[in-house]
């Protein structure tokens, strides 16, 4: 969110943040649609552990791929 606020022109900020919010809102039902059958196959605790590790890896990839833009 901070990256978007820092890079987007002020006159476009509302439109960009609205589209970002729409994308995140639509991602929720798709994630639940995916997680439901997986949690029935494996334990919920294992699902939380795996998804947490995947989220940390995604965060690391985003951090290191945008590090050159940090100055």
Backbone as JSON, one array per atom type, in Angstrom:
{
  "sequence": "XXXXXXXXXXXXXXXXXXXXXXXXXXXXXXXXXXXXXXXXXXXXXXXXXXXXXXXXXXXXXXXXXXXXXXX",
  "N": [[0.83, -1.19, 0.0], [1.92, 1.25, 0.8], [3.85, 1.52, -1.16], [2.29, 1.9, -3.44], [1.04, 4.33, -2.77], [3.23, 5.95, -2.79], [4.18, 5.94, -5.4], [2.13, 6.49, -7.22], [0.47, 9.07, -8.98], [-1.0, 11.9, -7.32], [-3.57, 12.74, -8.27], [-4.59, 10.43, -9.38], [-4.84, 8.67, -7.34], [-7.22, 7.88, -5.91], [-8.63, 6.36, -7.82], [-6.84, 4.26, -8.36], [-6.49, 3.09, -5.8], [-9.12, 2.29, -5.37], [-9.46, 0.34, -7.36], [-7.52, -1.47, -6.5], [-8.62, -2.23, -4.04], [-10.98, -3.47, -4.95], [-9.86, -5.64, -6.35], [-8.64, -7.03, -4.21], [-10.9, -7.63, -2.7], [-12.31, -9.34, -4.39], [-10.52, -11.42, -4.41], [-10.83, -12.75, -2.02], [-13.21, -14.57, -1.93], [-12.33, -16.41, -3.86], [-10.01, -17.41, -2.72], [-11.08, -18.68, -0.47], [-12.63, -20.56, -1.77], [-10.64, -22.15, -2.82], [-9.29, -22.94, -0.47], [-11.16, -24.39, 1.04], [-11.7, -27.13, -0.06], [-9.05, -28.06, 0.16], [-8.53, -27.96, 2.9], [-10.28, -29.9, 3.75], [-9.01, -32.13, 2.86], [-6.43, -32.13, 3.99], [-5.11, -31.4, 7.3], [-6.34, -28.49, 9.05], [-4.48, -27.04, 10.49], [-2.09, -27.7, 9.21], [-2.63, -26.56, 6.73], [-2.7, -23.83, 7.43], [-0.03, -23.51, 8.19], [1.38, -24.12, 5.8], [0.28, -22.22, 3.99], [1.02, -19.89, 5.32], [3.83, -20.03, 5.16], [4.1, -19.85, 2.37], [3.1, -17.27, 1.98], [5.05, -15.78, 3.31], [7.24, -16.33, 1.67], [6.35, -15.17, -0.72], [6.25, -12.51, 0.09], [8.99, -12.06, 0.54], [9.99, -12.39, -2.04], [8.71, -10.24, -3.34], [9.83, -8.12, -1.88], [12.62, -8.33, -2.47], [12.55, -8.13, -5.25], [11.72, -5.55, -5.68], [13.59, -4.03, -4.45], [15.54, -2.56, -5.75], [14.25, -0.24, -6.42], [14.0, 1.18, -4.13], [15.91, 3.03, -3.6]],
  "CA": [[0.0, 0.0, 0.0], [2.81, 2.41, 0.85], [4.49, 1.64, -2.47], [1.3, 2.5, -4.35], [0.86, 5.73, -2.39], [4.45, 6.69, -3.09], [4.49, 5.97, -6.83], [1.0, 6.92, -8.05], [0.19, 10.5, -8.95], [-2.11, 12.19, -6.38], [-4.87, 12.84, -8.93], [-5.03, 9.09, -9.74], [-4.79, 7.84, -6.15], [-8.53, 7.31, -5.6], [-8.97, 5.32, -8.8], [-5.94, 3.13, -8.18], [-6.83, 2.43, -4.54], [-10.41, 1.63, -5.55], [-9.22, -0.89, -8.14], [-6.77, -2.36, -5.61], [-9.58, -2.75, -3.08], [-11.85, -4.4, -5.67], [-9.09, -6.86, -6.6], [-8.47, -7.74, -2.95], [-12.21, -8.13, -2.29], [-12.61, -10.49, -5.23], [-9.59, -12.51, -4.1], [-11.28, -13.46, -0.82], [-14.0, -15.78, -2.21], [-11.53, -17.38, -4.61], [-9.13, -18.05, -1.76], [-11.9, -19.59, 0.33], [-13.0, -21.65, -2.68], [-9.47, -23.0, -2.89], [-8.91, -23.46, 0.85], [-12.15, -25.33, 1.55], [-11.38, -28.52, -0.38], [-7.72, -28.43, 0.65], [-8.64, -28.2, 4.34], [-10.96, -31.18, 3.96], [-8.05, -33.18, 2.53], [-5.37, -32.1, 4.99], [-5.5, -30.69, 8.52], [-6.39, -27.04, 8.98], [-3.21, -26.53, 11.01], [-1.1, -27.84, 8.14], [-2.96, -25.56, 5.72], [-2.23, -22.53, 7.92], [1.43, -23.5, 8.15], [1.82, -24.05, 4.4], [-0.09, -20.93, 3.4], [1.86, -18.88, 5.97], [5.17, -20.09, 4.54], [3.98, -19.32, 1.01], [2.95, -15.82, 2.07], [6.37, -15.21, 3.65], [8.09, -16.41, 0.47], [5.86, -14.16, -1.65], [6.71, -11.23, 0.61], [10.43, -11.96, 0.3], [10.18, -12.18, -3.49], [8.32, -8.85, -3.63], [10.82, -7.23, -1.28], [13.88, -8.34, -3.2], [12.37, -7.72, -6.64], [11.51, -4.1, -5.73], [14.63, -3.39, -3.65], [16.29, -1.6, -6.57], [13.48, 1.0, -6.5], [13.97, 1.84, -2.82], [16.86, 4.13, -3.55]],
  "C": [[0.87, 1.25, 0.0], [3.5, 2.62, -0.5], [3.54, 2.28, -3.47], [1.14, 3.98, -4.04], [2.07, 6.57, -2.77], [4.67, 6.87, -4.59], [3.36, 6.5, -7.71], [0.79, 8.42, -7.88], [-1.03, 10.78, -8.07], [-3.49, 12.25, -7.04], [-5.43, 11.48, -9.35], [-5.17, 8.17, -8.52], [-6.12, 7.17, -5.84], [-8.89, 6.18, -6.53], [-8.12, 4.07, -8.59], [-6.28, 2.38, -6.89], [-8.18, 1.73, -4.62], [-10.25, 0.32, -6.31], [-8.46, -1.92, -7.3], [-7.71, -3.01, -4.61], [-10.53, -3.75, -3.73], [-11.12, -5.72, -5.92], [-8.92, -7.68, -5.33], [-9.8, -8.34, -2.47], [-12.6, -9.35, -3.11], [-11.7, -11.67, -4.93], [-10.07, -13.34, -2.91], [-12.14, -14.68, -1.14], [-13.22, -16.83, -2.98], [-10.58, -18.12, -3.69], [-9.88, -19.04, -0.89], [-12.35, -20.79, -0.5], [-11.86, -22.65, -2.82], [-9.17, -23.67, -1.55], [-9.89, -24.49, 1.38], [-11.84, -26.78, 1.23], [-10.01, -28.97, 0.12], [-7.78, -28.76, 2.13], [-9.4, -29.48, 4.65], [-10.02, -32.35, 3.69], [-6.94, -33.28, 3.57], [-5.87, -31.39, 6.24], [-5.47, -29.18, 8.31], [-5.07, -26.45, 9.46], [-2.11, -26.6, 9.95], [-1.35, -26.8, 7.04], [-2.48, -24.17, 6.14], [-0.71, -22.44, 7.84], [1.94, -23.35, 6.72], [1.5, -22.7, 3.79], [0.71, -19.79, 4.03], [3.26, -18.85, 5.38], [5.14, -19.53, 3.12], [3.84, -17.8, 1.0], [4.27, -15.15, 2.43], [7.3, -15.25, 2.44], [7.65, -15.37, -0.57], [6.3, -12.76, -1.21], [8.19, -11.01, 0.36], [10.72, -11.7, -1.17], [9.82, -10.74, -3.86], [9.34, -7.87, -3.08], [12.09, -7.17, -2.12], [13.73, -7.93, -4.66], [12.13, -6.21, -6.76], [12.59, -3.34, -4.97], [15.4, -2.33, -4.45], [15.57, -0.26, -6.69], [13.48, 1.78, -5.2], [14.99, 2.96, -2.67], [18.17, 3.83, -3.03]]
}
